[in-house]
Amino acid sequence: MTGTEYTLLDTPGIHSIFSLSEDESVARDTVLASAPRILVIVGDAKHLTRSLALLFQFAEYHIPMILNLNMMDEARQRGIYIDTERLARNLGIPVNPSVAVEGIGLRSLRRLMDEAKVCRNGVPLPEPAETYLRDFQTILDDPTLPARALGLQVLTDDPATGSFLARNLDLERLSEIQGLAANTRRLFFQPPEVLLNQAYTRYAQRVAEEVQTVSPPAHMPFAERLGVWSRNVWTGIPIALLVLLAMYLVVGEFGAQFLVELIEGRLFGEIIVPFVQQLMEPLRLDILERAVTGEFGLLSVGLSLALGVVVPVLFTFFLAFGVIEDSGYLPRLSILMERLFRRMGLTGKGVLPIVMGFSCVTMAIMTTRILETRKERVIATVLLLLGLPCAPLLSVMLVVLTQLNWQAYVVVFGVITLQMFIIGLLAGRFLPGEQPIFFLEIPPLRIPRFKNILEKTIQRIIHFTSEAIPVFLFATFVLFVLDELGFLRLIERLGQPVLEILLGLPPESIRVVLSTMIRREAGAALLKDLFDHGVFNDVQTVLLLLLCTFLVPCVNAVLVTVKEHGLRTTVAIISVILPYALLAGMALHYIFTLTEITFR
């Protein structure tokens, strides 16, 4: 039907519908809850058997399907050739080859949407499973529901499917189904999900062998050799250090020094703010002038710090991070860090949300769903909230640190790294729960496409500015009102004994703390402004940078933590973070005083 409109629901990647990990359950539950008109299975052409096994599992829902075989170029580089036309005939559904990063195959996929069909291949399962499914269908007695798919999910004890049936069946039928599933499980010598995955994989392998030919390349390409080197400890650590050095040159030198000086120092400091001050001078409204261009002015502080300090560094960080993302390096870093992360109660897969946290802690907390167990997800969330500087905060930190010596870098990032490992080791040791086997697909290393990275970077910057600039302006205005009413000086006097005695900080530090409570990078940006005006010395600045990192997670991160882990767990985490941050600050102040260290 020409002109038909479809609403696309994109789910996380999935290897099997029988997995109980949160990210894979999202795809399965979406199919169950939304009853889509069409399923588009995006398969990996390099791993046709795995892609077909997943397709056959979803085929049990009897929903019209399309198989989109992506990364066909990488399959050909490995000597893998797939007869997609023959595969389409064997499956009875459309098969579309594509290379998504180049936009190849996307138009043909749209044209095939109206040709989606139900896959006609039925996978033979072990006889106890087939008998169970026949009895399950008899008890269910509802032709509108996908009996075979529901039966398999109940057999693997999927909680979401159990809840679905509880809402749609009477207690008698529900009890009969639960008993049937329990009796059938006793007949298997392995967990049902293992046996089912094996059955679907064996069948998929037979189908793949009919349409796939493999001719191994004569020699290993350089990109593949580099990928192997990046996973080996002796070569992987130097490669990781080179990647960090490259990121520092792009973000720290070009972004935090050149771009910030150009935009904040010259554009705002020498052109925009003086020009606005001249425009407002004839009005003779002192309070308005202070509100716009004063010590806590919306333009001189709010916009200047957001657009002149945070955005330039954030732009270069997202560019560099995009290269690492799209190159396929992150999974190799996961393998490299597997042994260390296992001591912290995580597998190597935990590297992914932790690294993502340097981009956005809120999104990283959501990506902890890829971790298999609740223990892993809680540990990763604690590490993200406790001391990981997200990209906006990191951008301000780099701007400040460029004005200090190399020891400041070592102390700030050394303390952050050390406390992450210590907390991780303690959490891994004392939190109850098991660690799963580490399993992670390794994509090939590739040269990222600059156009794709630039588009993602621009989207991220737009998202950040639309969300953060109003918060920056709000935080600045709150400080302006408190200052005008005299409350700011009152708060500073009240907090002065604690700040000076315990942390060795001047009363103005309370301004940074208040801004940090609104948004972490807003506090760090105000710290940068006060440091430029000589309010803080170099040692106090380093201490406050660490406190901005440890003290309070941003509001969005807290809300997402509540959503992912519940209010009780979130309150427990925050109850640990706040006293820990103060104790850590006191310890650092004592160490700095004892060693008489300076960062100039």
PyMOL commands that set and color helices and strands:
alter all, ss='L'
color gray80, all
select helices_A, chain A and resi 22-34+45-61+72-77+84-91+100-102+106-115+127-140+147-155+159-168+171-185+192-211+222-231+233-283+286-293+298-327+329-336+338-343+348-357+361-370+374-387+391-401+406-430+450-485+487-503+509-518+520-532+538-550+555-565+567-595
alter helices_A, ss='H'
color red, helices_A
select strands_A, chain A and resi 39-44+65-70+80-82+95-97+212-214
alter strands_A, ss='S'
color yellow, strands_A
deselect
rebuild
show_as cartoon
